[in-house]
Amino acid sequence: MKTLYLFRHAKSSWDDSRLADEERPLTPKGIKNTLVVAEHLRNQGIRPELMISSHAVRAYETAVLIAKVLGYPKEQIRVDRKIYDGYFDRILDIIYGTPNDIGSLMIIGHNPTITQLANLLLDPGIPEMRTSAVVAIRFYTGQWESLPMSKVEKEFHVYPKLLKHEEEKERHRAS
């Protein structure tokens, strides 16, 4: 079995117009929201065996936050420029090329590509991935290159607003 986590980077800043798109950093809200989702992943016992991030500052900063919360070594985050360019087939090449001894892979990237990729792999698909959202997709195969021929299921799709809403419902039940 293989598990793929597709994570959209956190909210980034447009404040400095001199920065190239690839250099835009996270906003404080983006950091906070990513930590909410990363805490949820940790509480579910999730720790990907391999994390690969876009080279864009906002994606890499998101990956570092997730790694810190999940106990994943920052220096083991791989960076791949192909995640940035907007072609999901280039990300598929990365996924299919993952060593088969890796059981779980997290890709940290950008929209619309991350949403398009999730919807290519899932039927039914998902709504647009919000910032700091993650979808987990399970494939019933032992080989990454066999994903297209394997049985697929969505494990979960979470994002900060959903998690905050669930937390509020839980608090109301407890009181």
C-alpha positions in Angstrom: 0.0 0.0 0.0 1.2 3.5 -0.8 -0.1 6.8 0.7 0.3 10.1 -1.1 -0.3 13.4 0.8 -0.8 16.4 -1.5 -0.4 19.6 0.6 -1.0 23.1 -0.8 1.4 25.7 0.6 0.2 28.2 3.2 -1.1 31.7 2.6 1.7 33.9 1.3 2.3 37.6 1.3 1.9 39.9 -1.7 3.1 42.9 0.3 6.4 43.3 -1.4 5.9 43.9 -5.1 9.6 43.7 -5.7 9.7 40.0 -4.9 9.5 37.5 -7.6 6.5 35.1 -7.3 8.9 32.3 -6.2 10.3 34.5 -3.3 7.0 35.3 -1.6 7.1 34.3 2.1 4.3 33.1 4.3 2.0 35.4 6.2 1.5 35.0 10.0 -2.0 33.6 9.3 -0.5 31.1 6.8 2.0 30.0 9.5 -0.8 29.6 12.1 -3.0 27.7 9.7 -0.3 25.3 8.6 0.5 24.6 12.3 -3.2 23.7 12.9 -3.1 21.2 10.0 0.3 19.8 11.0 -0.9 19.3 14.6 -3.9 17.4 13.2 -1.7 15.2 11.1 0.6 14.5 14.1 -2.5 13.7 16.3 -3.5 11.2 13.6 -0.1 9.5 13.8 0.9 10.6 10.3 4.5 11.0 9.4 5.4 10.8 5.7 8.5 8.8 4.9 9.5 11.3 2.2 8.7 15.0 1.8 9.3 16.8 -1.5 8.6 20.5 -1.8 8.5 23.1 -4.5 11.5 25.4 -4.4 9.3 28.5 -3.9 9.8 30.1 -0.6 6.2 29.8 0.5 6.1 26.1 -0.3 9.4 25.3 1.4 8.5 27.3 4.5 5.3 25.3 4.6 7.3 22.1 4.4 9.6 23.2 7.2 6.7 23.9 9.5 5.1 20.6 8.8 8.4 18.8 9.3 9.0 20.4 12.6 5.6 19.4 14.0 5.8 15.9 12.6 9.4 15.3 13.7 10.6 14.9 10.2 14.2 16.1 9.7 14.3 19.4 7.9 17.5 18.5 6.1 15.7 15.5 4.6 13.1 17.6 2.8 13.8 17.3 -0.9 13.3 20.3 -3.1 12.2 19.8 -6.7 11.7 22.8 -9.1 9.3 20.7 -11.2 6.6 21.0 -8.6 6.4 24.8 -9.2 5.9 25.0 -12.9 2.2 24.1 -13.0 2.2 20.8 -14.9 0.8 17.9 -12.9 2.5 15.4 -15.3 5.9 16.6 -14.0 4.7 15.9 -10.4 3.5 12.5 -11.5 7.0 11.7 -12.8 8.3 12.5 -9.3 5.7 10.3 -7.7 6.2 7.4 -10.1 10.0 7.7 -9.6 9.7 7.4 -5.8 11.6 4.4 -4.5 9.2 1.5 -3.7 10.6 1.1 -0.2 9.0 4.5 0.6 5.4 3.8 1.7 4.2 7.4 2.2 5.1 10.5 0.3 4.1 14.2 0.8 4.3 16.7 -2.0 4.1 20.4 -1.0 3.1 22.5 -4.0 0.8 25.0 -5.6 -2.6 25.4 -7.0 -4.2 24.8 -9.5 -1.8 21.9 -10.0 -2.3 20.3 -6.6 -6.1 20.3 -7.0 -5.8 19.1 -10.6 -3.5 16.2 -9.6 -5.8 15.2 -6.7 -8.8 15.2 -9.1 -6.9 13.2 -11.7 -6.2 10.5 -9.0 -9.6 10.5 -7.2 -13.1 9.8 -8.4 -15.1 11.6 -7.2 -12.7 14.5 -7.0 -12.4 17.2 -4.3 -13.2 20.9 -4.3 -10.3 23.4 -4.9 -7.5 22.9 -2.4 -7.4 25.9 0.0 -4.1 27.2 1.3 -2.7 24.8 4.0 -5.0 22.0 2.8 -4.0 18.4 2.6 -5.6 15.4 0.9 -4.4 11.9 1.7 -4.8 9.3 -1.1 -4.3 5.6 -0.5 -3.3 3.3 -3.3 -3.6 -0.5 -3.0 -0.3 -1.3 -4.6 3.3 -1.9 -3.6 4.8 0.1 -6.5 4.6 3.9 -7.1 4.8 3.4 -10.8 1.6 1.2 -10.6 -0.6 3.9 -9.1 -2.7 4.3 -12.3 -3.7 0.6 -12.2 -4.4 0.3 -8.5 -7.5 0.7 -6.4 -7.6 4.2 -4.9 -9.4 5.8 -2.0 -9.4 9.2 -0.4 -8.4 8.9 3.3 -9.1 12.5 4.2 -9.1 16.0 2.9 -8.6 18.6 5.6 -8.0 22.3 5.8 -7.7 24.9 8.6 -11.3 26.2 8.5 -12.7 22.6 8.6 -10.5 21.6 11.5 -11.4 24.8 13.5 -15.1 24.1 12.8 -14.7 20.5 14.0 -12.9 21.7 17.1 -15.8 24.1 17.9 -18.3 21.3 17.5 -16.3 19.2 19.9 -16.1 21.9 22.5 -19.9 22.4 22.3 -20.4 18.6 22.8 -18.1 18.6 25.8 -19.9 21.5 27.5 
